[in-house]
Amino acid sequence: MLKSSGSETSSTGTPAADTAVDTPVGTTVGAVADTAVTSTASTPDLTPAERVRYARHLTLPGFGVPGQLALRSARVLAVGAGGLGSPALQYLAAAGVGRITVIDDDVVDVSNLQRQTIHGSSNLGQLKVDSAAATMRDINPLITVNTVSERLTVENVATLVAGADLVLDGTDNFSTRYLLNDVCVALGVPYVWAAIFQFDAQLSVFAAEHGPCLRCVFPSPPPQGSVPSCAEGGVLGVLPGLVGTTQAFEAIKILASFGEPLVGTMGVFDGLSGQWEYVPVAQRPGCVCSPSARTSVAEALARSVEESGADSAAACAFPATSHSTPSHSTSQTPHSEDPETTQIPEASAVQLIAGEFEDSIVLDVRTAAERAAGCIPGSEHIPLDHILTLDLSSAESLGLESSRPVLLYCAAGMRSMTAAQHLAALGFERVTSLRGGIAAYWEALAAS
Ligand SMILES: [Zn+2]
């Protein structure tokens, strides 16, 4: 539910594409300048407390009091209070962005703290939005923070985006990104996007009337299971710190109308070499953002529902590009050629530790590099890409007997499910996937 720290009240309720379409839309990059100018004329001056707090901003050339007043009247929707959201939310709050709505349905877990620095050990088990809001209010009590402890869905997205001047995307799953992109396009709200994976990142600002959108670069979400998740592929903790901070910088430039936002350009960061590369991105003919094919909010929501089968998992690598944007760091895992899926039972790590699978073949489907970092004792190893090439006889020649039960595991439970489906299709009758993967196993061991 939505809570408010100040007099501001709002509701996510049922949205409503129809009402949202009629709602005054958020500002575009170009319109922000006008808004800033008019708001400066009609808004009271900064208070003495604000002049003290923002003193380092007020002497900045091209920013000054007008820039600070523009931030004060700005409304930002921040989706996700995780790795990217952690630095972004802290800097947006510190900078004096007047109204920040944070949506996230997750709770703080110890494995988040390696990178999600807005939370601390004392926040374990709390809703991330509550933990993040407490930090933001501590940093700057002059702003209003609204929290929404829900997932962003087709039910609430239109209302939330329509109430924002800018959307900052700190999510880690494709369906949310495409939903946000399409609704931002439909409502004309600038969308500050980023994706991170392992040591690398991509970042851009999509502002429909001034440049391309996410679908111009990546036309559709990748197939489920074709891209490893952050949990599976890993991410260096400092990377979202860097990238989320850069997103906040872009947001502040747009809201206060100075500098040049990263519109029509994609920043590609190669962390291992420490280099940023900037790739021009053009509007794709026929894209949802092009004037001839511009879609409504209702159409955007319908498309999201249609595509939702393509991705239900968190994945933080990069989807395939439509043209020459580099994706050199993408490390995609193969996906099954057989789209038919079988309902695979899942087991918990607690069941495994309790000895319920002593008669099973315990099979690690991760890469050799992942396995070298630690594995479940007694497990066998066949990487997912190899498993997907097996037929029944080649599987049995590797010691996988279709009559024996098999418990498969990976890093977080996604690839093991894909592998289990392949084995089931070959005729294995008793395949089970370890829910939460080896991460859940380590957690259960640590707790026992
Ligand atoms: Zn587009």
Residues whose N, C-alpha, C, O or C-beta is under 5 A from the ligand:
A	BS01	ZN	P212 C213 R215 C216 C287 V288 C289
